[in-house]
Amino acid sequence: QNQVSAWSKPITVRVGSEPAPPTTWSSTTTAAVGEDVYLYWLHNCEDGSKETSAQLILTIDGVEQPVMTIPRADDPDEEEQGASDYKLETDSYKEGAEIKWKVRTAGVTRTYNKDGGWSIQRTINVYKRPELGITLRDKDGGMIDVVKSFPVYIYGEVNAGSQTPVGYHVTITSNDTYDTVDNLGNDKTVSIGDEIFSEYIDSTGVLDVELSPKNIDLEGDKSYKITCVVSMNSGLTDSK
C-alpha cells in the first residue's frame, strides 16, 4: 500500500522586481544651525509594490556616515503610499557644514537594487543664523533715538560667520495717523502702517543709508518704525 507524507509548511515566495532609484527632495537646501531639515523620497517601483524600507547615507564635510536603514511603518492595506521622510537635526553641525545625502528603497522583495538603485546625491548647506543689528546715527556718528536734524543715517552690521550680505531692504512706516502736505502742495493723510520710505541697497558690506529731506518727509512730533531685511549669499535672511 502506498503511503503519502503530510504536507510541508507553506512557503511564501515574494515575486517582484527591484525598484528604480527614488525621487528625492528636501524642505530646504540651505539651513541655519539648529533648524530641522526634512529629507523626502518617493518609492519608484517597477512591479506595483509599496516601499517596505529605505537606506539612507549622509556624507558630512566629505566623510561618509554609516548606512541607516529606515523601515516603512505604513499600513500595508493602504491603497496609496505617500512620500517617506527623515528629520535631519542640525543642532550639532558647525557653521559652514556641507551635508550630502542619497537614498534607495526596497519593495515587495525587501531587497535593494543590486546595481545600486541610489537616488542622485543632493546637498544641504548649514550656516550660522544671520544676526542683523541696526542703529540710527547723527552726522557725527553718534547713536540717536530722536531725529532733531538732518542728515541722519541708518547703520547696520551682520554677524553671519562665513556668509556675506548681498543686499538690504529698508522700509520706514508711520506709527501715527496725521495730515500733511505732499511735495506738490496737496493735502494728504498718512495712516498708521503707511510706508513713507522704501529702498533696496545692493551691498556686500555694512548698511549705511542717509536720510534727508531729499528722500524722506518726516512730520515733527510723530513716531516711525524702521525695518530692515538683509539677504545673505547663502540664501538666508534676517530682519530687524
Long-range contacts (C-beta under 8 A, 24 or more apart in sequence): 14-108, 14-109, 14-110, 15-108, 15-109, 16-45, 16-47, 16-49, 16-107, 16-108, 16-109, 17-46, 17-47, 17-107, 17-109, 18-46, 18-107, 18-109, 18-111, 18-112, 18-113, 18-114, 18-117, 19-43, 19-44, 19-45, 19-46, 19-47, 19-49, 19-51, 19-104, 19-105, 19-106, 19-107, 19-113, 19-117, 20-44, 20-45, 20-46, 20-113, 20-117, 21-104, 21-113, 21-116, 21-117, 21-118, 21-119, 21-120, 22-54, 22-103, 22-104, 22-105, 22-119, 23-119, 24-102, 24-103, 24-119, 24-120, 24-122, 25-122, 26-101, 26-122, 26-124, 28-124, 29-122, 29-123, 29-124, 29-125, 29-235, 30-124, 30-125, 30-127, 30-234, 30-235, 30-236, 31-90, 31-124, 31-125, 31-126, 31-127, 32-90, 32-126, 32-127, 32-128, 32-129, 32-130, 32-236, 33-90, 33-91, 33-93, 33-94, 33-95, 33-126, 33-127, 33-128, 33-129, 34-90, 34-91, 34-129, 35-90, 35-129, 36-87, 36-88, 36-89, 36-90, 37-87, 37-88, 37-90, 37-124, 38-85, 38-86, 38-87, 38-88, 39-85, 39-86, 39-88, 39-101, 39-103, 40-83, 40-84, 40-85, 41-83, 41-84, 41-85, 41-103, 41-105, 41-119, 42-83, 42-84, 43-81, 43-84, 43-105, 43-107, 44-105, 45-107, 45-108, 47-107, 47-108, 49-107, 49-108, 49-109, 50-74, 50-76, 50-81, 50-107, 50-108, 51-81, 51-84, 51-105, 51-106, 51-107, 52-106, 52-107, 52-108, 52-110, 53-105, 53-106, 53-110, 54-84, 54-103, 54-104, 54-105, 54-106, 55-103, 55-104, 55-105, 55-106, 55-112, 56-86, 56-101, 56-102, 56-103, 57-101, 57-102, 57-103, 57-118, 58-88, 58-99, 58-100, 58-101, 59-99, 59-100, 59-101, 59-121, 60-93, 60-97, 60-98, 60-99, 60-100, 61-97, 61-98, 62-98, 88-124, 90-126, 93-126, 94-126, 95-126, 95-127, 95-128, 95-161, 95-162, 96-125, 96-126, 96-127, 96-161, 96-162, 97-125, 97-126, 98-123, 98-124, 98-125, 98-126, 99-123, 99-124, 99-125, 99-126, 100-124, 125-234, 127-160, 127-161, 127-162, 127-163, 127-232, 127-234, 127-236, 128-159, 128-160, 128-161, 128-162, 128-163, 129-236, 129-238, 130-158, 130-159, 130-160, 130-163, 130-230, 130-232, 130-236, 130-237, 130-238, 131-158, 131-159, 131-160, 131-238, 132-156, 132-157, 132-158, 132-228, 132-230, 132-238, 132-239, 132-240, 133-157, 133-158, 133-159, 133-240, 134-207, 134-226, 134-228, 134-240, 136-226, 147-211, 147-218, 150-211, 150-212, 150-213, 151-210, 151-211, 151-212, 152-210, 152-211, 153-208, 153-209, 153-210, 153-211, 154-207, 154-208, 154-209, 154-211, 154-226, 154-228, 155-206, 155-207, 155-208, 156-206, 156-207, 156-208, 156-228, 156-230, 156-240, 157-206, 157-207, 158-230, 158-232, 158-238, 160-232, 160-236, 163-232, 163-233, 163-234, 163-236, 164-204, 164-232, 164-233, 165-203, 165-204, 165-205, 165-207, 165-230, 165-231, 165-232, 165-233, 166-202, 166-204, 166-231, 166-232, 166-233, 167-200, 167-201, 167-202, 167-203, 167-230, 167-231, 168-200, 168-201, 168-203, 168-207, 168-209, 168-228, 168-229, 168-230, 168-231, 169-198, 169-199, 169-200, 169-201, 169-228, 169-229, 169-231, 170-197, 170-198, 170-199, 170-200, 170-201, 170-207, 170-209, 170-226, 170-227, 170-228, 171-195, 171-197, 171-198, 171-226, 171-227, 171-228, 172-196, 172-197, 172-198, 172-216, 172-224, 172-225, 172-226, 172-227, 173-224, 173-225, 173-227, 174-222, 174-223, 174-224, 174-225, 175-222, 175-223, 175-224, 175-225, 176-219, 176-222, 176-223, 178-219, 178-222, 180-217, 180-219, 182-217, 183-217, 190-219, 196-224, 204-233
